[in-house]
Amino acid sequence: MKRDDLIHPIISGNKWRKLKEYIDFAQINASNSIISFGGAYSNHLYALAYVGNQFNIKTAGIIRGNELSINSNSYLKQMSEWGMDLHFLNRESYRKKIIPEEIETENVIVIPEGGFSKVGVLGLESLISELKNQINADFIVTAVGTGTTAIGICKYAKIKTIGILTLNNLTEIKNNSQGFDLENLLEINSNYIFGKYAKDSKTLNDFCENFYKKHNILIEPTYTGRMFYGLYDLIRSNYFPSNSKLIALHSGGIKLTH
């Protein structure tokens, strides 16, 4: 297991790797603020709000769902307390990624939803450098949201990558993969979504709890829980050839509560 969850308690794992190039750019170019998009339980926006607070960079989060408010859950409230300016859009406006008129857009950085972009993918290069110094693996297994992490792994590692999909967005993954030379290295497995993104599942919750009891390593049911559940199931079904060396990427994340 690659313990990227140990990078930092809040901006851990792929959240930091996808953000760090943007933060460097913002500091070097004295950008006024960073804008990004996400849902009510976005790990990406949560991490961005925290890092903006720590580095004194203004941030704005555009949230899917105009029925929501700052007080809808503890994460939105915390993001606001860290200084992120939250804006709630109806789903049609959010789908079009409309930036509300009241948000200042001069001299700002706009990060796509979930941190996906060529800049975000570039942040995964350091992960692969670390891995290559540690183990020569046959497979890397990772959770997949926007696909940024999985695409970055394939691009820089040139190792067969199994992406455990966490939401029903195969078309988005295919579109995001365009323009990257992945050499057919990325395989997306959609068997472990459990119906819907972030849907509460007793099976997943029990798995995460038992995983912690056995290994003393926290995982959450939205991303890493689905990934490790899928990995265990693939191993049981003899998906991997005998004697294969596997790297399971613990990409960090927040334990979401509903």
MOJOBEL-V754734 format. One record per residue. N is the residue number from 1. PHI is phi in whole degrees, -180 to 180 (NA if undefined). OMEGA is omega in radians with two decimals (none if undefined). Layout:
n:N phi:PHI omega:OMEGA
n:N phi:PHI omega:OMEGA
This chain:
n:1 phi:NA omega:3.02
n:2 phi:-89 omega:-2.99
n:3 phi:-86 omega:3.08
n:4 phi:-71 omega:3.07
n:5 phi:-68 omega:-3.11
n:6 phi:-89 omega:3.13
n:7 phi:-59 omega:-3.11
n:8 phi:-167 omega:-3.10
n:9 phi:-64 omega:-3.12
n:10 phi:-116 omega:3.13
n:11 phi:-95 omega:-3.04
n:12 phi:-91 omega:2.96
n:13 phi:55 omega:-3.05
n:14 phi:-71 omega:3.05
n:15 phi:-61 omega:3.12
n:16 phi:-69 omega:-3.09
n:17 phi:-62 omega:3.13
n:18 phi:-78 omega:-3.08
n:19 phi:-93 omega:-2.90
n:20 phi:-62 omega:3.12
n:21 phi:-67 omega:3.09
n:22 phi:-66 omega:-3.13
n:23 phi:-65 omega:3.08
n:24 phi:-57 omega:-3.11
n:25 phi:-63 omega:-3.12
n:26 phi:-63 omega:-3.12
n:27 phi:-73 omega:-3.13
n:28 phi:-67 omega:-3.04
n:29 phi:-102 omega:3.09
n:30 phi:51 omega:3.11
n:31 phi:-66 omega:-3.10
n:32 phi:-71 omega:-3.09
n:33 phi:-161 omega:3.07
n:34 phi:-123 omega:3.12
n:35 phi:-115 omega:3.02
n:36 phi:-151 omega:-2.98
n:37 phi:-124 omega:3.06
n:38 phi:177 omega:3.10
n:39 phi:-86 omega:-3.06
n:40 phi:-67 omega:-3.12
n:41 phi:-123 omega:-3.06
n:42 phi:-72 omega:3.02
n:43 phi:-60 omega:-3.11
n:44 phi:-61 omega:-3.14
n:45 phi:-67 omega:3.11
n:46 phi:-60 omega:3.12
n:47 phi:-66 omega:3.14
n:48 phi:-63 omega:3.12
n:49 phi:-61 omega:-3.13
n:50 phi:-66 omega:-3.08
n:51 phi:-67 omega:3.05
n:52 phi:-63 omega:3.10
n:53 phi:-63 omega:-3.08
n:54 phi:-71 omega:-3.08
n:55 phi:-104 omega:3.11
n:56 phi:58 omega:3.07
n:57 phi:-112 omega:3.10
n:58 phi:-65 omega:3.12
n:59 phi:-133 omega:3.05
n:60 phi:-132 omega:3.11
n:61 phi:-113 omega:3.09
n:62 phi:-100 omega:-2.95
n:63 phi:-103 omega:3.09
n:64 phi:-76 omega:3.09
n:65 phi:119 omega:-3.11
n:66 phi:-77 omega:3.04
n:67 phi:-82 omega:-3.10
n:68 phi:-88 omega:3.05
n:69 phi:-148 omega:3.13
n:70 phi:-56 omega:-3.07
n:71 phi:-94 omega:-3.10
n:72 phi:-69 omega:3.05
n:73 phi:-154 omega:-3.04
n:74 phi:-68 omega:-3.11
n:75 phi:-76 omega:3.07
n:76 phi:-62 omega:3.12
n:77 phi:-63 omega:3.14
n:78 phi:-65 omega:3.12
n:79 phi:-59 omega:3.12
n:80 phi:-65 omega:3.12
n:81 phi:-64 omega:3.07
n:82 phi:-77 omega:3.06
n:83 phi:104 omega:3.11
n:84 phi:-74 omega:3.10
n:85 phi:-85 omega:-3.04
n:86 phi:-98 omega:3.11
n:87 phi:-130 omega:-3.03
n:88 phi:-109 omega:-3.08
n:89 phi:-110 omega:2.97
n:90 phi:-66 omega:-2.98
n:91 phi:-66 omega:3.12
n:92 phi:-69 omega:3.11
n:93 phi:-64 omega:3.13
n:94 phi:-66 omega:3.14
n:95 phi:-58 omega:3.14
n:96 phi:-83 omega:-3.13
n:97 phi:54 omega:3.10
n:98 phi:-74 omega:3.06
n:99 phi:-95 omega:-3.11
n:100 phi:-54 omega:-3.06
n:101 phi:-61 omega:-3.08
n:102 phi:-75 omega:3.12
n:103 phi:-87 omega:3.09
n:104 phi:-68 omega:-3.07
n:105 phi:-113 omega:3.11
n:106 phi:-84 omega:3.11
n:107 phi:59 omega:3.11
n:108 phi:-122 omega:3.02
n:109 phi:-106 omega:3.08
n:110 phi:-108 omega:3.12
n:111 phi:-98 omega:3.13
n:112 phi:-62 omega:-3.13
n:113 phi:-54 omega:3.10
n:114 phi:74 omega:3.13
n:115 phi:84 omega:-3.10
n:116 phi:-75 omega:3.02
n:117 phi:180 omega:3.06
n:118 phi:-63 omega:3.09
n:119 phi:-67 omega:3.11
n:120 phi:-62 omega:3.11
n:121 phi:-63 omega:3.13
n:122 phi:-57 omega:-3.13
n:123 phi:-64 omega:-3.14
n:124 phi:-83 omega:-3.12
n:125 phi:-60 omega:-3.13
n:126 phi:-67 omega:3.09
n:127 phi:-60 omega:-3.10
n:128 phi:-68 omega:3.08
n:129 phi:-61 omega:3.11
n:130 phi:-65 omega:-3.10
n:131 phi:-64 omega:-3.09
n:132 phi:-67 omega:3.08
n:133 phi:-83 omega:-3.03
n:134 phi:-112 omega:-3.03
n:135 phi:-158 omega:3.05
n:136 phi:-101 omega:-2.99
n:137 phi:-96 omega:3.05
n:138 phi:-94 omega:-3.12
n:139 phi:-140 omega:2.95
n:140 phi:-120 omega:-3.12
n:141 phi:-117 omega:-3.10
n:142 phi:-145 omega:2.99
n:143 phi:-72 omega:-3.10
n:144 phi:-127 omega:3.00
n:145 phi:-111 omega:3.03
n:146 phi:-83 omega:-3.12
n:147 phi:96 omega:-3.08
n:148 phi:-56 omega:-3.09
n:149 phi:-65 omega:-3.13
n:150 phi:-63 omega:3.12
n:151 phi:-65 omega:3.12
n:152 phi:-63 omega:3.11
n:153 phi:-61 omega:-3.14
n:154 phi:-61 omega:-3.08
n:155 phi:-62 omega:-3.01
n:156 phi:-99 omega:-3.08
n:157 phi:-94 omega:-3.06
n:158 phi:56 omega:3.12
n:159 phi:-122 omega:3.10
n:160 phi:-55 omega:-3.06
n:161 phi:-119 omega:3.10
n:162 phi:-102 omega:3.13
n:163 phi:-100 omega:3.10
n:164 phi:-89 omega:-3.06
n:165 phi:-69 omega:-3.10
n:166 phi:-110 omega:3.06
n:167 phi:-152 omega:-3.05
n:168 phi:-83 omega:-3.09
n:169 phi:-138 omega:-3.12
n:170 phi:-57 omega:-3.13
n:171 phi:-62 omega:3.11
n:172 phi:-61 omega:3.13
n:173 phi:-62 omega:3.13
n:174 phi:-62 omega:3.12
n:175 phi:-66 omega:-3.13
n:176 phi:-66 omega:-3.11
n:177 phi:-76 omega:-3.12
n:178 phi:-63 omega:3.11
n:179 phi:91 omega:3.07
n:180 phi:-108 omega:-3.14
n:181 phi:-82 omega:-3.05
n:182 phi:-95 omega:3.04
n:183 phi:50 omega:3.13
n:184 phi:57 omega:-3.11
n:185 phi:-87 omega:-3.06
n:186 phi:-97 omega:3.05
n:187 phi:-119 omega:-3.12
n:188 phi:-98 omega:3.12
n:189 phi:-109 omega:-3.07
n:190 phi:-106 omega:-3.07
n:191 phi:-86 omega:-3.01
n:192 phi:-127 omega:3.12
n:193 phi:-79 omega:-3.10
n:194 phi:59 omega:3.00
n:195 phi:91 omega:-3.02
n:196 phi:-157 omega:3.14
n:197 phi:-57 omega:3.08
n:198 phi:62 omega:3.10
n:199 phi:-64 omega:-3.13
n:200 phi:-68 omega:-3.10
n:201 phi:-138 omega:3.11
n:202 phi:-62 omega:3.13
n:203 phi:-59 omega:-3.14
n:204 phi:-69 omega:3.14
n:205 phi:-61 omega:3.12
n:206 phi:-66 omega:3.13
n:207 phi:-62 omega:-3.13
n:208 phi:-63 omega:3.14
n:209 phi:-66 omega:3.13
n:210 phi:-68 omega:3.10
n:211 phi:-62 omega:3.14
n:212 phi:-66 omega:3.13
n:213 phi:-62 omega:-3.09
n:214 phi:-80 omega:-2.99
n:215 phi:-112 omega:-3.06
n:216 phi:58 omega:3.11
n:217 phi:-127 omega:-3.14
n:218 phi:-77 omega:2.94
n:219 phi:-132 omega:-3.13
n:220 phi:-119 omega:-2.98
n:221 phi:-73 omega:-3.05
n:222 phi:-78 omega:-3.09
n:223 phi:-119 omega:-3.02
n:224 phi:-67 omega:3.09
n:225 phi:-64 omega:3.08
n:226 phi:-62 omega:-3.11
n:227 phi:-64 omega:-3.11
n:228 phi:-69 omega:3.06
n:229 phi:-60 omega:3.12
n:230 phi:-63 omega:3.13
n:231 phi:-61 omega:3.12
n:232 phi:-59 omega:-3.12
n:233 phi:-66 omega:3.11
n:234 phi:-65 omega:3.12
n:235 phi:-65 omega:3.13
n:236 phi:-62 omega:-3.11
n:237 phi:-89 omega:3.09
n:238 phi:59 omega:3.11
n:239 phi:-65 omega:-3.06
n:240 phi:-90 omega:3.08
n:241 phi:-60 omega:-3.14
n:242 phi:-57 omega:3.11
n:243 phi:70 omega:3.08
n:244 phi:-68 omega:3.03
n:245 phi:-98 omega:-3.08
n:246 phi:-113 omega:2.96
n:247 phi:-112 omega:3.03
n:248 phi:-100 omega:-3.11
n:249 phi:-87 omega:3.00
n:250 phi:-87 omega:-2.98
n:251 phi:-90 omega:3.08
n:252 phi:76 omega:3.10
n:253 phi:120 omega:-3.10
n:254 phi:-102 omega:3.02
n:255 phi:-76 omega:-3.08
n:256 phi:-79 omega:3.07
n:257 phi:-124 omega:-3.08
n:258 phi:-123 omega:none
